[in-house]
Amino acid sequence: MGTQKAIEVADAALEQVNTIRSSIGSTQNQLASTINNLSSSQINSYASESTIRDIDLAEESMNMSRMDTLLKARTFAAAQANASQKNVMELLGL
């Protein structure tokens, strides 16, 4: 009967070990999944940040072009105004 008791104790211990291994395996899988999700989130964050920087740069380039166009238009308008005044003065003989 002592041998039977030893086998029962060993079976119970083996069952506990299997339960613990199963729990550890499940936790390991959950951690691996979490790591993969975090890696994907990090990559997406970097991509989003890059897109935002690209948009900011494009917006600033657009503003610079707009200001350059306005400056050229003002310069042209001033030149035309000065030319018109000069033409009037020449017509008046002044």
C-alpha positions as CSV (number, residue, x, y, z in Angstrom):
1,M,0.0,0.0,0.0
2,G,2.9,2.4,0.5
3,T,3.8,2.2,-3.1
4,Q,0.2,3.1,-4.2
5,K,0.3,6.1,-1.8
6,A,3.6,7.2,-3.3
7,I,2.2,7.0,-6.8
8,E,-0.9,9.0,-5.8
9,V,1.3,11.7,-4.2
10,A,3.5,11.8,-7.4
11,D,0.4,12.0,-9.6
12,A,-1.0,14.9,-7.5
13,A,2.4,16.7,-7.6
14,L,2.6,16.2,-11.4
15,E,-0.9,17.6,-11.8
16,Q,0.1,20.6,-9.8
17,V,3.2,21.1,-11.9
18,N,1.2,20.8,-15.1
19,T,-1.3,23.4,-13.8
20,I,1.5,25.8,-12.9
21,R,3.2,25.3,-16.3
22,S,-0.1,25.9,-18.0
23,S,-0.6,29.1,-16.1
24,I,3.0,30.2,-16.8
25,G,2.5,29.4,-20.5
26,S,-0.7,31.4,-20.6
27,T,1.0,34.4,-18.9
28,Q,3.9,34.1,-21.3
29,N,1.6,34.2,-24.3
30,Q,-0.2,37.3,-22.9
31,L,3.1,39.1,-22.3
32,A,4.2,38.3,-25.8
33,S,1.0,39.6,-27.2
34,T,1.3,42.8,-25.1
35,I,4.8,43.3,-26.3
36,N,3.7,42.9,-30.0
37,N,0.9,45.4,-29.4
38,L,3.2,47.9,-27.8
39,S,5.7,47.6,-30.6
40,S,2.9,48.2,-33.2
41,S,1.7,51.2,-31.1
42,Q,5.2,52.6,-31.0
43,I,5.7,52.2,-34.8
44,N,2.3,53.9,-35.4
45,S,3.2,56.7,-33.0
46,Y,6.4,57.4,-34.9
47,A,4.6,57.3,-38.2
48,S,2.0,59.7,-36.9
49,E,4.7,62.1,-35.5
50,S,6.4,62.0,-38.9
51,T,3.2,62.8,-40.7
52,I,2.5,65.7,-38.4
53,R,6.0,67.1,-38.9
54,D,5.6,66.7,-42.7
55,I,2.3,68.6,-42.6
56,D,3.8,71.4,-40.4
57,L,6.7,71.7,-42.9
58,A,4.3,71.9,-45.8
59,E,2.1,74.5,-44.0
60,E,5.2,76.6,-43.3
61,S,6.3,76.3,-46.9
62,M,2.9,77.3,-48.1
63,N,2.9,80.3,-45.8
64,M,6.4,81.3,-47.0
65,S,5.2,81.1,-50.7
66,R,2.1,83.1,-49.9
67,M,4.1,85.8,-48.2
68,D,6.6,85.9,-51.0
69,T,3.8,86.3,-53.5
70,L,2.3,89.1,-51.5
71,L,5.6,90.9,-51.2
72,K,6.1,90.6,-55.0
73,A,2.6,92.0,-55.6
74,R,3.2,94.9,-53.2
75,T,6.5,95.7,-54.9
76,F,4.8,95.6,-58.3
77,A,1.9,97.8,-57.1
78,A,4.4,100.3,-55.7
79,A,6.4,100.3,-58.9
80,Q,3.3,100.9,-60.9
81,A,2.1,103.7,-58.6
82,N,5.5,105.4,-58.9
83,A,5.6,104.9,-62.7
84,S,2.1,106.4,-63.0
85,Q,3.1,109.4,-60.9
86,K,6.2,109.9,-63.0
87,N,4.1,109.7,-66.2
88,V,1.7,112.3,-64.9
89,M,4.5,114.5,-64.0
90,E,6.1,114.2,-67.4
91,L,2.7,115.0,-69.1
92,L,2.4,118.1,-66.9
93,G,6.0,119.0,-67.8
94,L,7.2,119.0,-64.2
